[in-house]
Amino acid sequence: MEYWYLWLIFAALVIITAVVIVFAGKAVSARNGQTKEIMAQLDRLKALKDKYTDLTVEKVENADPEELLEGVCTVLQVKIDKSDDPDAEFAAFNEDQKTIYVLHCFISEYNSELSSFFSDYTSDFSGHLVVAAFLVPEYHPFISTEFGLYSDSDCGAPFDKELKDKTDAEFDKIYSKEKFLEAAKTFIKDNIDSF
């Protein structure tokens, strides 16, 4: 037992190896779970794209408003993703497509602060939300005000934080995702040839 410390080191290495293997197994399991979730999401988006590539009035009328909006925007997103120049591809969309695409972005990202949308996007992009606001007329004054604040601040005008906070709070009180979704469904149906 002259080299007893070597046995102790060997035992410690075996324990460390076992711990590493257990943690690696857990990491692989978690990664496999994430991969399955991503694949399921991709399959769902592919199904939406396939379903809404060729729109008909009947398909629009029978669709759930949220699924319809997501499906139409998935078709548009595929065009953007395939393009070498996504900005140019978006610019090539007709006005109805731009309006619906931006509305979908807004609905997906709304977090109780209207202003966050305008601060996150350029006025060229977010300006289409002002057009979409006409779909739900009670939203238009708030969206126009916020757009004005952010597009004016781009031009060097002083930013009115108090007005922004007030507009955010008032809009959040009346905002209903369902109103925008129903309005989007009607808009898509009325302008079906644009999609």
N, C-alpha and C positions, 0 to 999 in steps of 0.2 A: 504494500500500500504506500509505496514511496511516492507515487504520482497521483494521490487521491484527488488533488485539485483539478487534474485533467478530467476525471470522471464528473466532477461538479460542473466544469465548463461544458462538457458534453451534454449533461442533463439540462442545463440552462438553454443550450442551443436547440435541443429537441423541443423543449417547451415553447421557445420563441418561434420555432418553425411551425409547430402546431397552431399557435395563435395566428400567425401570418396566413396559414392555409384557411383557417376559419374565417378570418376577415376577408380574404380574397374570395372565398365562396359566397359570402354575403354580398360583396360588391358585384360579383358576376350575376347573382340572382336579381339584385336591384337593377342592374343594367339591362338584363333580359326583360324585366317588367317594364322599364321605360321604353325599350325598343318595341315591345308589343303594343304599348299605348300609342307610340308614334305611328306604327304601321296601321293600327286601327283608325287613327285620325286620317292618315293618308288614304286609306280605303274609303272612308266616309266622304272625303273631299272628292275623290275620283267618282264615286257614285253620284254626288251632287252635280259635278261637272257633266257627267253623261246624261243625267236627268234633265238638266236645264240648258243644254247646248241649243236645242231646237225648241224654242218656246211656242206654245199655242195658247189661245185664250182659255181653252178648257183646262190646260195644265196650270195656268196661272190661277184661275178661279178655284181649282181644287187644292191648291197648295197652301200649306201653313205659311203665314206671312214671314216668319223668321227664317224658315227653311228656304223659301223662295228668294229672299234677299241674299242669303248666304250662297245659294246655288248660282244666282245670276252673277254675283261678285266673284265666285270661284272661277267661273268661265272667263271673266275679265282678268282675274289675277293670273290665270294660266297664260294668257296672251302677254301680260307684263313679264312674267317669269321667263318665257321663251325668248323674249326680245334681248338683243344686245344692248339696247338703250332703253331702259324702263321708263325714263322721263319722256322720251319721244313717243313711246308706245301709249302712255297715258294721254299725252297731248293729242294723239291721233284718235282717241275715243270721241264719239259725238257727245254733245252736251248732256243728253239724257243719261248716257253711260257714266260720264264723269260725276253727275249729280248723285246717281245711285251708288256708285263706288265710294264716294266721299261720305255719303250718308251711312253706308255700312261701316266704314272706318270709325265714324263718330259713335254709332250705336255700340260697336264692339268695345270701344275704349272709354266710354263715358264713365266718369268716376265721381260724380256729384260736383264737379267744377267744369263748367262750360269753357272757361278760359284756358284750361289745360290743353284742349284741342287746338286752339288758336296759337298757343305758345309753342306747341310741338311741331306744327306744320307751317309751311310758307303760305303767304296770302294767296298765291296762285292756286294752291291746292285747297286751302280752307275756304276760299271764297265760294266754292261750289256748295258748301253747307248753307250759305245764305240763300242760294236758289232752292235747296232742299227744304229750307224753313218755310217756304211758301206752301208746302204740302200740309203743314199744320200751322195755320195762320197765327195762333196765339204764341208760337215759339219765335216767330220772325223778329219782333222788336228786340228780344234778348240776344238772339244770334247776330242780328245786324249791329247792335251796340258793341258786342264783344269783337266782332270782326273789325269794326271801325277803330276800336281801341288798339288792336294789334297792327292793323295796316297803317294807321296814323303814326304809331310809334316807330314803324319802319322808316317813316319819312322824317324822323327827327322831332316829331311833336312830343310834348311831355306826356308821360303815361299816367292815367288817372286810376290809381290803385283802389281808391274808395269806390269809384263807379264799377270797377271790375268786381270787387267783393260783393257789392250790392246786387249786381246783375247775376253773378254766380248763385247767390242765395235765392233770389226770386225765381230764377229759372229752375233750380233744383226743386222748388216747392211744386211747380206745375208739370215738370217733365214726366212723361210716360213713354217708356220704350214702345209699348204696344200701339200708341197713337202713331208714332213714326213708322212702325212696321206695317200697320194697316194702310197708312197713306202711301208708303212705298209700294205695297201690293197694287193699290189702285193706279198709281203712277205707271208702274210696269205694264199693267193691263192696258191702260189708255195709250201707251207709247210702245206697244209690243214690237213694232217694226224696227225700233231703235236697238233692240236687243237680239 
